[in-house]
Amino acid sequence: MARILLVEDNEMNRDMLSRRLARKGYEVLLAVDGGEGVAMAKSQQPDLILMDMSLPVLDGWEATRAIRAEPATEAIPIIALTAHAMDGERAKALEAGCNDFDTKPVDLPRLLEKIEQQMAKRD
């Protein structure tokens, strides 16, 4: 079973998305801010990270850079999640080290496809 670390500060989004991913067969680990996300990426070594970009403590951009800077976590695929669908956001996420980008509200079939694509690249 693939393990996904969901880094999301909004309780409603975290609850809804984690339940939907669990129903699809993923083990979901939860972090509520960027600092916790970085720590859990190191300690739990998830197969993939879903990173909200607007986070307290350490925002998603900085958390992604911190994960990429560690040899133990640098290869974990990261998909940025943001409510800001402006043109520059995707480029900014990829520049920070994210492998892909998706917008909120989450379109689950589209997000699942992106998750599967990233998982396939790791195999």
Sequence and secondary structure as in RCSB ss.txt:
>XXXX:A:sequence
MARILLVEDNEMNRDMLSRRLARKGYEVLLAVDGGEGVAMAKSQQPDLILMDMSLPVLDGWEATRAIRAEPATEA
IPIIALTAHAMDGERAKALEAGCNDFDTKPVDLPRLLEKIEQQMAKRD
>XXXX:A:secstr
  EEEEE   HHHHHHHHHHHHHTT EEEEESSHHHHHHHHHHH  SEEEEESS SSS HHHHHHHHHHSTTTTT
S EEEEES   HHHHHHHHHHT SEEEESS  HHHHHHHHHHHHHHH 
